[in-house]
Amino acid sequence: MRRMTWLAAVIFFILTCGADDILLTIGDEKISVRELNEFYQFLPSDDSVRRAKIIDDFIDQQLAIREAISLGYDEDPVVKTAMETNRRDIVIRGYYQTKVIDKIKIKESEIRKLYNQLINQYHLAQIVVSSDSLARIIEKELKKGTAFESLLVYSIDTISPNGDIGKFSELSIPPEILTMLKKTKQGQVTPPTKLGDFTYFIKIIEHEKSDTPKYDEVKEDIKNSIMRERAMAEGEKFIDNVLKQAKIEYNQEGLDILTKPESTLTESDLNTWVVKKYDTSFVRVRTLIGAVQNQLQGAPALDPKVLIERELIPDLVYDRALKLKAENYPEIKRNLKKTLNSLIYQKYYSDNVREKVQVDSQFVADYFKQNKAQYPDKKLSDVYNQIYIKLRDEQIGQLRANLFGELRKKYVPKINQRVLAKVLKGETK
């Protein structure tokens, strides 16, 4: 799974209140609950007052974005530069989501099967030996009818007087042991089972179906666990295919040079190629040496290929995504727009609120003199930062109120009261 370190599986599980319900209308633009959920994912502890505050902030943001776009903020150099920085990652993640995650379908029967394994519990005792000859002796004694407990003196791992090691879910038991348990009745001992350097004799003290946890309590956790496992497996296949299509080839000579002290490298060493892709594109030692050497200082035993692939694989995925015009995929297109709007808002808010805050030393000093009774036995230097933050926050609050108040008058947002009531109550349907 080493190749999967470049990208965590992109899986979102969002509780929504009818995600496509329209919450807000600004002019001819309709904004859904889904967009609110992307702005902020409500917590079970959020009451209606907290939810109302979040929704107000969301409405203010949407109004600011609309106003900023009308003023040309989408063409602002700072916004455009930041957007280009984010674009690659959004496209890569979106393309991976589409080609891997979205194709994974989990059936109810799969969840139910794992749940049944979870509640299928074994209460076990064990004898563990490292000698094959001793294992044969114990096996013969058990066949003769010798009590399991009397043979515990041979065990090298006796946790309790009767060898009791506790209760285990079927899911947590090694497959080799589980196979033997399924052939063994309660109260009996399994045949000897070899695991690594040790041989195990397992006695089933009790085998039962637990009545906890309930299926509905763990259904989503089990589903998520299946999703993660399958995403890793499918992700490996996806990456293998990407590397195959790119015709990746490594030059062992170049890999060896990457592990040498940089100060000893000749011009010829630096020009030696390390990776070839698409039959025509070469990546040479001089391009990789700095980054690889820095990483190897902390982990000298690390395979340089692992470090190279951390950068190489995302580049290859991005190349393929661009070739297939993935920016036009609906979900990627939506995420690009969402990111652009967020950057527009940040720049607009900075220009119209944060950059307009003015709290100088004299302002702080004047406030201290006028409100000295609030700070008994304190010098200005003792409370300067405290007063500065207070005055700054007050100015920000006033600037925000003025800005968003004017925007609400200008655009007159219309809120769907039925949907708003559901969101405030935390309803998910």
N, C-alpha and C positions, 0 to 999 in steps of 0.2 A: 504493500500500500504506500510505498515511499513517494510515488508520484502524486498522490493526492494532497501532499502538504501545500501545494501551490494554491489550492482553492478549497475552502470549506463548502460542503454541499449547501446549496441555496434553497432552503426549505422554509416556507412561511406558513404558520398555522394561526390565522387571525379570526378571533370571534367577531362576527359582524352582526349588526342589526339590519338585516336585509341589505346587504352590501350595495345593491344597485338602487336602493331607494334614494330619491332626490331630496336632499336636506336643504339646499340653498340655491337660489337663483339670483344671478347678478346680470341684469340686462338680458341678453340672449344665451348666457352661459349657465348650464345646469351642473351643480356640484353634488356628488353623491356621498353617502355615508362611508363608502369605501375610501374616498379621498380623506375624509375626516380620520378614519382609522389609520391611514398612512401618516397623518400628521401627528397623531397620538393614539397609542393603544391603551384604552381604559383599563384600570386595575379593578379587581373585585372590591377593593376598599374605597374606591372613588364614589362619594355620595353625589346627590343631585347638584349640590352647590359647586363642588369641584368640577363636575361635568359641565355645568353651565359656564364656568370660567374658561375651561378649555375650548368650548364651542365658540365663545366670544373671541378668544384669541385666534381661533381658526378663521372666523369670518373676517377679522381685521387683516389677517395675512392675505386672504383671497382678494380683498379690496385693494390692498397695497400692491399686490402683483399686477392686478388689472391697470391700476394707475401708472405703475412703473413702466409697463409695456407701452402704454400710450405715450410715455415720455421718451421712449427709445432705449430703455435700460437693457433690452435684449441685445443691443449692439454695443453696450458699454465694454471697453477693452478689458477691464478687470473681470467682468462677468464672462466674457468670451474666453479669456485665458483659463479661468477656473473651470469652465465647462469642458474645454478640451482636455484638461487634466483628468476630469471625471469620466469623460466619454468612453475611453478604452475599457475601464473597469466595468462600466454599466453594460457595454456590449458583450464583453466576455462572459460576465455572470448571466446575462439574459440569454445568450446563446446556449450556454451550458444548461441553464434551467430548461430551455425548450427542448434540447436534444437528449437530455438525460433525466432530470427530475420529473418533468411533466409527463414522461412516458411510463413512469412507474405507477402501476395500479395495484392496490392492495384489496383483496377480497375479505369480506366479513368472515368467511370460513378460515382464512389464514390467521386472523386475529383470534378467533375462537379456539383454534388448534393450540396456539401458544398459551392461551389462557388455561386450557385444560392441563397443559404441561406444568404451568405455574402452580396450580392447586393440587397437582398429583405429588404427594409428599411421602418421603421415605425417612423413617427414623432408623438410624444405622449404628452398628458397632463394627470395629475393624481390628484385624491383625495384620501388621505390616512387617515383612522380612526382606532382607537384602540378599540372602543366600538361597540359591536355587535348590540346594540339597535340603536345607531346612524347610523350604516350601513343600518339597515332596513328602517330607516326614509329617508335616501338619496335615497335608491332604490325605494321607493314609489314615492318620488318627481320626480325622473327621468322618471318613468313610466307615471306620470301625465303630463309630458312635460316641467317640470321646467328646465331652462337653466343650463347646466353643470357649467358655470362660476359663477352663482349666489350661487352655493353650495360650492364653494371653501372656504368659511368662516369656514366650519367645518373641513377642512383638517389640519392635524398636520404637514404636510411636503410640504408647498407651496413654490416652488422655484421662481416662477414668478407670476405676477398678474393673468395670465390666466391658471396657473398650468402647463405651458409648461416645460417638462423635456428633450426636445431635440430629436435628431434622434438616432435610434438604429437599428443595423443589427439584423435580425432574430436570428443569432447565439448567440447574447448576451442577449437575452430576456429569463427569466425563463420559463420553459416548461408550468407551470400552467397558466401564463399570455398569452403566445403565443397561447395556445389552444383557449382561449377566443377571442384573436385578430382575429384569422382566421375565427371566426363565426360572426365577427362584420364588418360592412361596414364603409368606410371612413366618418368621420364627426359624427359617432355615438359613444356611450359609452358601454363598456363591462359590463356584469353582475358583481356583486361583487365577487371578488376573494380573498380567504383567503391565506395569506402567513405568517406563524408563528403567531405572536400576532396581526397582522394588516390585515385590509381589504382594497383592492384596487379597485377603479373605474378608468378605463383607457379610455380616449378619443383618437380616431385616428384622429389626425389633418390632416395627409397626409400618404398615403401608395403608395410607388413607387419602381420601379426597378432602382437602380443607374447604371450609365454607367461607373463608376470607382469603384475599380480598374479593369483593363482589365484582362481577364482570364490568359493570358500568363505571366502577371506580378506577379501573386500570386500562380500559379499552383504548383510550387515546395514547397512553404511555406505550402500550404494546405496539400500536400502529406506528408511532414515531420511531420506535426501536427497529421495527421491520424496515421502515423507510430509510433510516440511516444506514443499515446494513446493506440494503439493496442499492442505495445510492453510491456507496463505496465500490461495490462490485461493478455496477454499470459504469461508474466513472472511470475505473481502470480500463474497461473495454474501450470506452470513448477515447481515452488518452492514447492507448495503444494504436487505435485507428488513426488518430491525428499524426502520431509519429511515423506510422507506416506510410501515410499519404505524403508526408513531407520528405520521405526517403532519408531519414536521419542516419548519419554515419559518424562514428567517433574515430579519431586518430590517436592510438595509444601513445605514440611519441609525444603528441601535444599534451595529452593528459598527464604524462610523466613530468613534462617540463613545468606544469602548473604547480607541482609540489616542491619544486626546487626554490631556494632563496632567490628572491627577485633580483638582488644585487649581483648575482652570479650569471644572469642571463645575457646571452649575446644577441646581436641584432638578428641573427639567423634563428635563434630560439624564439624571439618575439614574433617573427614572421611565420612560424610553424602553425599550420591550421589545427584546430581542435575538433570542430564540429562542421560537418557539411550538411546542407539541407537543399532540397529541390534539385539536387545534382549540380547546381551551379553556384550556390551561395556558401561562402566559407567564413567561419568565425575563427579568428586567430588568437594566439596566446596574448598578444599585447592588449586585446580588447577585454580579456577575462581575468588577467593575472591579478589586478588590484583587488577586485571584489572577491575572488576565490581565496587569495592569500589572507585577507582579513577574516573570512569565515573559518578558514582552516586553523587560524591561531587559537580559536576557542575550542575547536574539535579536530585535532590533527588526523584522526583516524577516519574522518568522513570522506566518502567517495566523492571526488570532484564532480562526477556525473550528476549527483544529487543536487549540488549547488547550481550547476549549469541548467538542469531541467527546471528549476524553480523560475528561471527567467525565460527559458526557451519555450516551455509548453504554453504559457499564456500568450506569447507572441504568435505561436503557431495557431492557437485557437482564434485569436483576433484576426489573423490573416484569412482564415477560413470563413469567419463570420462576415468580414468585409466582402469577400468574394461572393458569398451567397446573399449579400445585401440584407443582412440580419437587422440593420438599423430600421428597416421597414416592418419588422415583425411587430404586431400590435402591442405586446407586452413591453418589448424593448423601447418602442417608440413612446409609450406612455411613461416609462421610467426616465427616459431622456428628458421628456417635457417636465416631469415632476422635479428632476434635478435642476433643470434650467430655471424653473419658477422659484425654487428654493434659493438659488444663487441671486436671482433678480431681487427677491425680497430682502435678502441679507444686505445687498448693496444699497437698495432704496432706504431701508431702515437705518443703516449706518449714516447715509448722507443726511437724512431728515430728522434723526433723533440723536444718535450717539455723537456725531460730529458737531452738533449744535449745542451740546452741553458745555457750559462755561462756569467753572468753579475755580476762582483764583485764590491766592493766599489771603488777599484783603477781604474777600467775601467771607472766608472762614473766620478770620479775625473779628470782623464786624458781628457775625452771628454769635461768636463766643461772648463778646462784650454785652450784646443785647440779651443773652440768655444765660448769663453767668450763674444765676440761681440754680440752673439745672445741673451745674457741675461744681458743687461745693468743694472747696479745698483742692481744686485742680488747676493746673497751669494749662495754657493753650497747647503747649507741646505734648501734654499728657493726653489730650483728647482731639488733637488735630485730625488724625486719620478718621476717627469716629464721626466727627462733624462733616468732614469732606465727603465721606460716603453717604451720609444722611442727605446733604444738600444735593449731591449728584443724583441720588435716587429720586428725590423730589422733583428735580428738573426733568429727569427722564419720564417720570410719571405724567407731568404736565404736558410735555412735548408729545407723548403718546396720545394722551387724551385729546389734545387739539388736532393732531394729525388724523387719527382714526375717526374722530367726530366729524371732521370735514369730509372725509371719504364716505362716511355713511350717509351724509346729507346729499352728496353728489351722486352716488350710485344706488341708493335706496335698496339694499339687499332684501330679498323676500325669503322668509324662512318658512318651511313646511312644518306647521305646528304639530301635525299628527306624528311625523317622523321625529321631530324634536322631542316630543313627549316620550316616545319609545327609547330614544337614546338616553334621556335623562334618567329613565327608570332602569337602564341597563338591560333592556330586553334584547335578545339575540335573534328573534324571529318576527 
